[in-house]
Amino acid sequence: MEGRCSCGAVGYRLREAPLVVHACHCTWCQRESGSAFGLNGMIESRLIEVTRGAPEAMELPSASGRGQRVMRCPDCGVALWASYHGTGPAFSYVKMGTLEATGAVRPDVHIYTSTKQDWVQIPEGMPSFEGFYRPSEVWRPEAYARFKAERARTAG
């Protein structure tokens, strides 16, 4: 999967598929995306390869209060991915709207639906939670195994 910012100065490649794709309906994601929800693919940070340019880091607040590091294009300002200080730098949340083939990505789960917009309809049978969830109960087994392996690799 390849992506870029709006102006094309920064490009990236995901060397694996995201572990999970969240459609996050929290008010924070609504504000940051300027839309009804954020569509973020969680992936091991080491699997994001910058192919063009150099994104710059910007420290921003987050809903947790722990903050986040957002990687943006220095020219057009588009946010490409973020890591949350609560999760640590080992994992990043790629803004799925920055992919070249955005239609190839669908959410695996809808989260924080307690604050979703009333007009948003979640498809029947799609996993959805009023808050967060237990990954071991929702993720594909191979994705959860990758997550645990990366946690073990980066611990200590």
N, C-alpha and C positions, 0 to 999 in steps of 0.2 A: 504494500500500500504506500502510495506517495502523496505528499501534500505540499502546500505552499501558502504563503501569505497572499494578500490581494495584489500587491505590486510585483510579486515574483522575485524580490530580492533575497528571500529566505525560502529554501526548499528543504524537505526532509523525507525520509523513508522509514517505514516501520518494518523491521526485519522479521517480525512475527505478527500474527493477528492479535488484537487486544485481548486481554484476559476476560474482560466484560465490557459491555457498552451500557452506560447508565443514561436514561432520560431522567434528569434530575429536575424536579418541579419546585425546589426550594426557592424562596423569594430572593436569595442571594444569587443563584444561577439565573433567575429571571432578569435581575438587574444587570448582571455581567454580560449576558448574551443579548440583552435587548429584545428578548422574545419570551415565549411562554415557558420554556425550559431550556436547560443546557444539555447537549448531547456529547458525552465525554467517554472516550475509550481508555480504560486503565491498562497500562502496559509497563513492563520493566523499563526503567529509564535508560538502561544500557542498550536497549533494542531500538532506540530512536537514533537514527543516523542523519546528521545534517549534511545535505548534499549540495547546498548552495548558500552562500552568505553566512552570516553569524547572528543568531538571535541574541537579544540582550535580556538579561534577567531584571525583573521588576518585583520588588517585595510589596505585597498588597495584604490588606486585612482579609480575614475569612470569617465565615459564620461561627466556626469553632472558637475563634479568638486567638488561635495559634498562628495564623497567617498562612500565606502561600507565596510561592515563587513562580511568577508567570513569565514564560519565555515569549517574547514579542519580536516582531520585525522592527528594527530600529528606524526604518524608513516610513512604513505605512501604519505601524502601531498595532497590527492585528495580533491577537493572542493566539499562539499555536498550541501550547500545552502548558500545564501547571503541575507543580508538586506541592502537596500540602504538608506543612511542618508536622502535623499530627501523624501522617502516614510515613513521612521521611522521604529522603531523596531517592530511594531505591525504586519508587514507582511514580509514574507521571500519568496525567489525565489529558489525553490529546483531544483537542477540539475537533470533533468529527466533521464539522462543516468546512474545515480547511483541507480535507482530503480532495484529491483530484476527482475521484469517483465517489461522490457522496451518496449516490443511490445504492451503492454496494453495502452500505452499513445500516443496520437496523438495531434498535435498542434490544438488549436482552432482558432488561428489567426497568420498571418505572419506580422512582424513589421519591420520598417526601411529597407524596400525593395529597397530604393533608392541606397543602398550600397551592395545589395546582389550580389553574384557571378553570372556572366552571364550564367553559365551552370546549375544553380539551377532552376528547373521548379516548380512553385507553381501550385498545382492542380486547375483545373477549378472550379469555385464556392467557393473556399476557401477565407475567408475574408483576405485581405492583404492591407497594408498601407505603403506609402512611409516613413512615420514617425510614430508617435504614433496615438492614436484614442481616442474616447470618450467611456469609459467602459459601460456606460448606454445604448449605442447603439449596443454593440457587445456581451457583456456577457449574459449568461443565466440569466433570472430574479432571480432565487433562489441564484445564485452566487453573483449577484449585491446586493441583500438584505443582504447576509452574510457580504459582504464588508462594506456596510453602517452601519450595526449593530456593527461590530468590530471597525470601526472608532468612533462611538458614545461611545462604551464601554471604549476605550482607550483615549478619549479626556479629557484633563484637568488633 
